[in-house]
């Protein structure tokens, strides 16, 4: 990329995969490759470092050459636990957050989110399209880690509620790159 400030990224692959029949979604094959490899290929050129938030198959994820960070909180507490683990582990001013089930992310995702956050002088920028916001595709400044830790310590888990507490920018993209592959039938429909 690389931006004027260091940017790292976390691929969120730590969920239970319940809509995918319990499969480890990041490792589900899509067009001959695991979903996580598609996401990694899309974002690695955009950032200084990529880490993967995962709670199963850690060795397999590590084979992609990234640090793998399991949640530090028990019982699959949701995507924000992966965000917190990444914020605690990376040495970058900004963290790009993306889910493992969006294989066609834009090549300028990090640059556009960072530019909006800097232009509006806010600690968070969230991807959106004309229909909705994509709450698990965002960039957050690393100085938000303690506030996120406190939010999770209170038992809160909702990404949208945490984001609503922060000043933020919304960045418009086409919808297609953010198509989630949540269920087995989604794999053959794209």
Buried (B, 14 or more C-beta within 10 A) or exposed (E): BEBEBBBBBBBBBBBEBEBBEEBBBBBBEBEEEBBBBBBBEBBBEBBBBBBBBBBBBEEBBEEBEBBBBBBBBEEBBBBBBBBBBBBEBBEBBBBBBBBBBBBEBBEEBBBBBBBBBBEEEBBBBBBBBEEEBBBBBBBBBBEBBEEBBEBBEEEBBEBEEBBEEBEBBBBEBEEEBBBBBBEEEBBEEE
